[in-house]
Amino acid sequence: MRLFSMYGWVRSRHIASERRQNFMNKPWAAGVVLLGCVLVAMLLANLPFTAEYYHHFLETELSVHIASENGLINWIFPEGMTVEKLINDGLMVIFFFTVGLEIKREIVCGELSSVRKAMLPVLAAAGGMVAPALIFMAFNHGTAAANGWGIPTATDIAFAIGILSILGDRVPVSLKVFLTALAIADDLGAILVIALFYGGSIKLGLLAIAFAILAVVYFMKRMGEKRMIFYLVPAVVVWGLFYYSGIHSTISGVVMAMFIPMEPRFSRTYFERKSRALLNGLEKSAAAGGEEAFPDETQRYMLRRMSNIAAGSVGMSYRLEHALSPYVSFLIMPIFALANAGVHIPSAEYFDIFQTAPEFGAVGMGVFFGLLLGKPVGIFCASRLAVWLKLGEMPSKATWMMLFAVACLGGIGFTMSIFVDSLAFTDPDIIARGKIAILMGSAAAAILGFILINIEAKREHITK
C-alpha cells in the first residue's frame, strides 16, 4: 500500500512539473505572471497592514561595513546598497545581459542580420522613440519633469508578444516578426538612452579599468577561448566597476553580452567522431554488463562526456540565453515588478494624469500620451516613410491599418519605462506619478491595439 502511495506521489509531482513546463512555454505566460506581480505590488503598497512593511523591506540596507577601532579601515561595500537597489542594479543586470544576448543573436543571424532585413524595424523603432519623447517634452519642457523624456520611449516585449499570441492567426506572421524585431531594436535604443543620459558623474579612472578588463576579454575571445568561467568572472568585476564609475551598472550586462562567443567550442566533425566513439563504447559496456547494471561507473563517465561534448558543440551565447531566459521571464522580471510597481497612492488625485503643477509639471500627460499616441504614430510614420523611400519592405500579407494596430502594442512600455522612471527622477512624488501614468498608458495602448487588430481582422475577413 505504501509503495502505491509513493508511486502516486511521484506521478503527481511529475504531472505538476509537466504542467509548469507547458505553462512556461506559452508565449503569453511571462506577461500574465508580470501582470499578476503588478497587481500584488499595488496591493502590498496600499493595504494598511502591508504598506509600511513593504516599503521598509525595500529600503533595508544590505551593505557590509568593515571598520577598525583606530579608524584606519573604514570600508562599505557595496556602498548604498538596499534591497531595491540590489534588484534594480544587481538582478536587472542579468535581464540586460539576456537582452544583450538576444540583440547580438538577431544582429548576427536573425531579423537584424542584414541591412535589408533590419532597416524597417530599426527605423520604426527609431520613430517609436522620437515621437513619444517629443510629445513628453511638449507637455514638460522647462519643468522639473523634463528629464523624464526617455520614459515613454520603450516597449515591453513580454506584454506585446503575449497579446499577439492571444490574438493568434488574426495577425499575419510577418507582423509578429516585425514587432519582435522592432522590440529588440527598441531595447537597444533604450539601453543607449540609459547609458548616455541617465548615468551619474563619471569616474574616468574606474571606467578605464573596466575597459582594460574588457580589452583582455576581447583578446581572449580572439584567441579562441570558449570556457565560460573566463567570461563570467570578468563580468562580475566589470559590474562592480560600472556600479562605482557613474555609468549605470546594468549597462555592464549588455556590454559583456557582446563579448560572449557565439561559435561552439567543438566542431561538427569533432562532435560526430567523439559521440560515435562514446556511443559504441557505451553499447559494448552495456552488452557486457547486462541491462540491470546500466549505468555503471564506466557508463556514467561516458554519458557525462557525451553531455559535455554536446553542450560544447553549441555556442556559449546560445546556451546562456537558453538557460537564463526562463529565470529572467519568470523570476527576475516578476521580482522587478514587485519592487517597482508598488506605488503608494495617498489619494485619488494620483490617478488624475491630466493634472499639472509647478513642482512636477505634466509628467502624467507626457507619459500617457507618449505611450498611447507617440509610440504607434512614430512607428507607423517611420515605417511608411521607410517603405516609400524603398529603404524597407512592407511585411507580407499585412495592411497599413493592421500595421498601425500592431504598432499600438508598442505603447506597452512597462519594464523599461518603469526602470527609466526610477533613473530620471529623485522626487518620490514624481516617480510615483510617472509609474501610474506608465501603468495607465500601457493598459490603454494594449486595449487599443487589441480592439483595432480585431476590427481590422474582421474587415479583412469580410473583404476576402
Secondary structure, 3 states (H helix, E strand, C coil): CHHHHHHHHHHHHHHHHHHHHHHHCCCCHHHHHHHHHHHHHHHHHHCCCCHHHHHHHHCCECCEEEECCCCCCEEEECCCCEHHHHHHHHHHHHHHHHHHHHHHHHHHHCCCCCHHHHHHHHHHHHHHHHHHHHHHHHHHCCCCCHHHHHHHHCCCHHHHHHHHHHHHHHCCHHHHHHHHHHHHHHHHHHHHHHHHHCCCCCCHHHHHHHHHHHHHHHHHHHCCCCCCHHHHHHHHHHHHHHHHHCCCCCHHHHHHHCCCCCCCCCCHHHHHHHHHHHHHHHHHHHHHHCHHHCCCHHHHHHHHHHHHHHHHCCCHHHHHHHHHHHHHHHHHHHHHHHHHCCCCCCCHHHHCCCCCECCCECHHHHHHHHHHHHHHHHHHHHHHHHHHCCCCCCCCCCCHHHHHHHHHHHHCCHHHHHHHHHHHCCCHHHHHHHHHHHHHHHHHHHHHHHHHHHHHHHHHHHHC
